[in-house]
Amino acid sequence: MKAFTTLTSTAAALTHHDRLMANVDTDMIIPKQFLKTTEREGLSQGLFYELKTRADGSPDPDFVLNKPAFQSAGILIAGENFGCGSSREHAPWALLDQGITCVIAPSFADIFHNNCYKNGILPIALPYEVCAALAEQAGGANHKFTVDLERQIITSPDGEEIHFDVDEGRKASLLEGLDDIGLTLTAEETIATFEKGRKATTPWLEPATS
């Protein structure tokens, strides 16, 4: 997993009728027809497919990620309960394949929230009013934001610094680029010592050999 330290990138806001989109579920993030693979590459073609594609299959120029200024956005701003619905891990995979490594929203569905950390995406929860203000700046002439995980600070285009909270354990794992397996392997020597001691004291627990 790639470490997350500091990100300076364009931010794109998901809006509907001048309000940040709430309850964006995982089927909206990546529809079920794109779940036929376990490969993580190429999933961006299905990201927000029904939002970014017209009925005839052509790109909708009004969708934010189809606009030239936001096609390389690394930050996504959305409304409440982002990532609700099914537990599909393809949702964070599709965001990553698009290049999005930070999502800012007032709240997240629990499973999606956990899957973000496991895949190197930083989910930041801020009050709706703050998210809306950031989205408004993202739509201005300067779309560049900086997210500093070590300092837990978002710097907006106008220079304002916004603090965000993050679990210390999650923060450490992201800074070091450790998913659950990587985190377990940091204790590899301790595990090996335990297994060696167990084999010596309780040999009957070892699998039989032919």
C-alpha positions as CSV (number, residue, x, y, z in Angstrom):
1,M,0.0,0.0,0.0
2,K,1.3,3.4,-0.9
3,A,1.9,5.7,2.1
4,F,-0.2,8.9,2.5
5,T,1.8,11.8,3.9
6,T,1.0,15.1,2.2
7,L,-1.3,15.6,-0.8
8,T,-1.5,18.7,-2.9
9,S,-4.1,18.3,-5.6
10,T,-7.3,19.6,-7.3
11,A,-10.5,18.9,-5.4
12,A,-13.7,17.9,-7.1
13,A,-17.1,18.3,-5.5
14,L,-20.0,16.0,-6.0
15,T,-23.1,18.2,-6.1
16,H,-26.8,18.0,-7.0
17,H,-29.0,21.0,-7.2
18,D,-26.3,23.2,-5.6
19,R,-25.9,20.8,-2.6
20,L,-23.3,18.2,-1.8
21,M,-24.6,14.8,-2.8
22,A,-25.7,12.7,0.3
23,N,-26.0,9.0,0.6
24,V,-23.7,8.2,-2.3
25,D,-23.7,4.4,-2.1
26,T,-21.2,1.9,-3.3
27,D,-23.3,1.0,-6.3
28,M,-23.3,4.6,-7.4
29,I,-19.5,4.7,-6.9
30,I,-19.0,1.6,-9.0
31,P,-22.1,-0.3,-10.4
32,K,-22.4,-4.1,-10.1
33,Q,-21.5,-4.8,-13.7
34,F,-17.9,-3.7,-13.0
35,L,-17.4,-6.2,-10.2
36,K,-16.5,-9.2,-12.3
37,T,-12.8,-8.7,-11.7
38,T,-10.5,-8.9,-8.7
39,E,-7.9,-6.8,-10.5
40,R,-7.6,-3.2,-9.2
41,E,-6.5,-1.6,-12.4
42,G,-9.0,-0.3,-14.9
43,L,-11.8,0.1,-12.5
44,S,-11.9,3.9,-13.0
45,Q,-13.9,3.3,-16.2
46,G,-16.8,2.2,-13.9
47,L,-16.4,5.0,-11.3
48,F,-19.6,7.0,-11.0
49,Y,-20.6,5.4,-14.3
50,E,-24.3,6.3,-14.1
51,L,-23.5,9.9,-13.1
52,K,-20.8,10.5,-15.7
53,T,-22.4,8.7,-18.7
54,R,-25.4,9.6,-20.8
55,A,-28.1,7.1,-21.8
56,D,-26.4,6.7,-25.2
57,G,-23.1,5.8,-23.5
58,S,-21.4,9.1,-24.2
59,P,-19.6,11.1,-21.4
60,D,-21.8,13.7,-19.7
61,P,-19.8,17.0,-20.0
62,D,-21.6,18.4,-16.9
63,F,-20.3,15.7,-14.6
64,V,-17.5,17.1,-12.5
65,L,-14.9,14.4,-13.2
66,N,-15.5,14.7,-16.9
67,K,-14.5,18.4,-16.9
68,P,-10.9,19.0,-17.9
69,A,-10.1,21.0,-14.8
70,F,-11.1,18.1,-12.5
71,Q,-10.1,15.0,-14.4
72,S,-6.9,14.6,-12.4
73,A,-8.5,15.5,-9.0
74,G,-7.0,13.6,-6.1
75,I,-9.5,14.9,-3.6
76,L,-13.3,14.3,-3.6
77,I,-15.8,16.4,-1.6
78,A,-19.2,14.9,-1.0
79,G,-22.2,15.0,1.3
80,E,-23.4,12.9,4.3
81,N,-23.2,9.1,4.6
82,F,-20.7,8.6,1.7
83,G,-20.0,5.0,0.8
84,C,-23.2,3.5,2.2
85,G,-24.8,0.4,0.7
86,S,-23.0,-2.9,0.0
87,S,-19.5,-3.6,1.4
88,R,-17.8,-3.9,-2.0
89,E,-14.1,-3.1,-1.8
90,H,-14.1,-2.3,-5.5
91,A,-15.4,1.2,-4.4
92,P,-12.2,2.4,-2.9
93,W,-10.3,0.5,-5.6
94,A,-12.1,2.5,-8.3
95,L,-11.4,5.8,-6.5
96,L,-7.7,4.9,-6.3
97,D,-7.6,3.9,-10.0
98,Q,-9.0,7.3,-10.7
99,G,-6.2,8.9,-8.6
100,I,-8.5,9.9,-5.7
101,T,-6.7,9.3,-2.4
102,C,-8.7,11.6,-0.1
103,V,-12.4,11.9,0.4
104,I,-13.9,14.7,2.5
105,A,-17.5,14.4,3.7
106,P,-19.6,15.1,6.8
107,S,-19.9,11.3,7.5
108,F,-19.1,7.9,6.0
109,A,-20.6,4.5,6.1
110,D,-18.6,2.3,8.5
111,I,-17.4,-0.5,6.1
112,F,-16.5,1.9,3.4
113,H,-14.6,4.1,6.0
114,N,-12.6,1.1,7.1
115,N,-11.9,-0.1,3.5
116,C,-10.5,3.4,2.7
117,Y,-7.8,3.0,5.4
118,K,-7.0,-0.5,4.2
119,N,-6.3,0.7,0.7
120,G,-4.4,4.0,1.3
121,I,-7.3,6.5,1.1
122,L,-7.7,9.1,3.8
123,P,-11.4,9.7,4.7
124,I,-11.9,13.1,6.4
125,A,-15.1,13.9,8.3
126,L,-15.9,17.6,8.7
127,P,-19.2,19.4,9.4
128,Y,-21.4,19.9,6.4
129,E,-21.0,23.7,6.5
130,V,-17.2,23.2,6.3
131,C,-17.5,20.7,3.4
132,A,-19.8,23.0,1.5
133,A,-17.4,26.0,2.0
134,L,-14.5,23.8,0.7
135,A,-16.7,22.7,-2.3
136,E,-17.4,26.3,-3.1
137,Q,-13.7,27.1,-3.2
138,A,-13.0,24.0,-5.3
139,G,-15.4,25.4,-7.9
140,G,-13.4,28.7,-8.1
141,A,-10.4,29.7,-10.2
142,N,-8.0,27.9,-7.9
143,H,-8.9,24.3,-7.2
144,K,-5.7,23.3,-5.4
145,F,-5.9,22.0,-1.8
146,T,-3.2,20.5,0.5
147,V,-3.9,17.7,2.9
148,D,-1.2,17.2,5.5
149,L,-1.8,14.0,7.4
150,E,1.0,14.5,9.9
151,R,-0.3,17.9,11.0
152,Q,-3.9,16.9,10.4
153,I,-4.5,20.1,8.4
154,I,-6.3,20.9,5.2
155,T,-5.1,24.1,3.5
156,S,-7.7,25.5,1.2
157,P,-7.0,27.6,-1.9
158,D,-7.5,30.8,0.0
159,G,-4.9,29.8,2.6
160,E,-7.3,28.8,5.4
161,E,-6.1,25.9,7.6
162,I,-8.8,23.4,8.7
163,H,-8.0,20.8,11.4
164,F,-9.4,17.3,11.1
165,D,-9.4,14.4,13.5
166,V,-8.1,10.9,12.7
167,D,-7.5,7.8,14.8
168,E,-3.8,7.7,15.8
169,G,-3.5,4.0,14.8
170,R,-5.0,4.6,11.4
171,K,-2.9,7.7,10.9
172,A,0.3,5.8,11.7
173,S,-0.6,3.0,9.2
174,L,-1.3,5.5,6.4
175,L,1.9,7.4,7.1
176,E,3.9,4.2,6.9
177,G,1.9,2.7,4.0
178,L,0.8,-0.4,6.0
179,D,-2.4,-2.3,5.3
180,D,-3.5,-5.0,7.8
181,I,-1.1,-7.5,6.4
182,G,1.8,-5.1,6.4
183,L,1.0,-4.1,10.0
184,T,1.0,-7.8,11.0
185,L,4.3,-8.3,9.4
186,T,5.9,-5.6,11.5
187,A,5.6,-8.2,14.3
188,E,7.1,-11.0,12.3
189,E,10.0,-11.7,14.7
190,T,7.7,-11.7,17.7
191,I,5.3,-14.1,15.9
192,A,8.2,-16.4,14.9
193,T,9.5,-16.5,18.5
194,F,6.0,-17.3,19.8
195,E,5.6,-20.1,17.3
196,K,9.0,-21.6,18.1
197,G,8.2,-21.6,21.9
198,R,4.8,-23.1,21.3
199,K,6.4,-25.9,19.2
200,A,8.8,-26.7,22.0
201,T,6.3,-26.7,24.9
202,T,3.2,-28.1,23.1
203,P,4.6,-30.3,20.2
204,W,1.3,-32.2,20.1
205,L,-0.4,-29.1,18.6
206,E,1.9,-29.3,15.5
207,P,0.4,-30.9,12.4
208,A,1.3,-34.5,11.8
209,T,3.9,-35.3,9.2
210,S,3.9,-38.4,7.1
